[in-house]
């Protein structure tokens, strides 16, 4: 497969207004997406949904992308701020040809990104992204539209309600949120309106945080990557559960009633048991994780009589495997959880409702429920790098890596990879002894820092 020039693990992402995240690229991509889907639709003019989170630069990118669509003869519906899973759902619900989410997810407000969905809400496969790259970088490959061939754009607010109703419908009718107190941190992001409304309409007492976006405070000391304030509020208000979304609300961090963060892999283990006990899963079915998933989770899944499969990092790779092999549960330790029966991407609000449904089903706290999932000590450290040199081409690091793997044996593992969206090298170490995990991880990061660190 050709080397990717624009797309990373999850769409195109980078500093807003610096290549490749520029209005010019967004306009060219709008043209490319329209041109591509003109060959895959019965409509005369492809219909494309464009949603966004709350970053200041989203105004710039939604307009630029929409201009590209219109100039290539497509029609655009602008949804305004809407969670990524909401864009995926609305794309299918409105029978659009494609959906686009403008967001850099959990990154700082100065970053932005563009994710693309097909007509049924699935993220595009690598080969289609490469085709779009070719068009973006060679605009002459697309015909110029004029006169009545040009498209148009309009802004619709009612799509917000479609997503709200859909996610609420995934909750079992017997599950009531009355008398539940929920701390909800929306990261000043795409879920700042829809998430509090959802839990309120279901009867919960909602204590909302991160619901005052100003264009620059998305993910700033709040949300799934910074749950400290939410943890304090859970303890202060004696809440039953805390839910922290990220900037585009496609993932979550759960906090138990003691104010402690629940490990993402432990949450996936709980969901596997819950789906098994409620008849959604049966013995021999497969739960999907990634190469980052904890060995303890894999062992727990297998102890339930289920299979466990690992994909590359990225929820789109999980979804692809789930779709191809008819799996209904997958997820990442970062908090992306995919319930294949209801969604085509990670959905923080949906996963939160399922966590509460499990609490009601077992009549136990989330703390007690995840205690059954015994995880290996794991440490993930990131190092900013000046360039992404293949690890095999760094002899000193390879020597250190082999020594680490020999020490861990079959009781642990080391995973080293580059971020698909940031200039980071990620080193993850698992093992039976926490002390060994720390020592090995720190040594590997120090070596990388010396060889290729920024």
Number of C-alpha atoms within 10 A of each C-alpha: 6 7 7 13 12 20 21 17 17 21 23 24 26 22 19 22 17 10 13 18 20 20 22 17 21 27 24 26 24 26 28 26 30 29 22 16 20 19 10 12 14 10 13 11 23 26 28 30 28 28 27 30 31 28 28 19 24 26 15 15 26 24 17 20 26 28 24 25 31 23 22 28 26 29 24 26 21 20 21 20 27 27 34 31 25 32 27 28 27 28 27 19 16 15 15 22 27 28 30 27 29 30 31 29 28 23 21 16 25 17 21 27 27 26 21 24 26 19 24 19 26 22 26 18 14 17 12 13 20 19 13 23 19 16 20 23 15 12 14 9 12 15 10 13 13 11 7 7 14 16 22 16 18 10 13 11 12 9 21 19 12 15 21 17 11 17 20 17 12 16 16 11 8 9 16 15 19 11 10 16 21 27 29 27 30 33 32 29 35 31 29 28 17 20 24 23 13 18 21 16 13 15 14 18 18 19 18 18 20 24 19 16 19 12 17 15 21 31 25 17 14 24 30 27 20 18 24 17 15 29 24 16 20 26 18 11 13 15 22 21 28 31 28 31 37 30 35 32 31 27 32 29 27 29 27 21 21 19 24 19 20 18 18 24 27 22 25 30 25 23 23 22 19 21 16 17 13 11 10 14 19 14 12 12 18 23 25 26 29 20 14 22 23 25 21 20 24 22 17 22 21 16 10 15 14 20 17 19 16 19 19 13 20 18 25 21 21 28 28 18 18 22 14 8 11 14 21 22 24 28 29 27 19 16 27 23 31 30 22 17 12 15 22 23 28 27 26 31 27 26 27 22 22 20 23 21 19 22 20 16 14 13 11 12 18 24 18 12 21 20 13 12 20 16 21 19 19 23 17 17 16 16 18 18 18 13 12 15 13 9 16 10 9 14 11 15 20 15 11 14 21 11 12 22 17 11 15 19 10 9 13 21 19 22 14 18 15 19 16 17 17 15 17 20 25 16 21 21 29 27 26 14 14 14 10 17 24 18 12 25 21 17 15 22 21 14 17 21 16 11 16 16 17 13
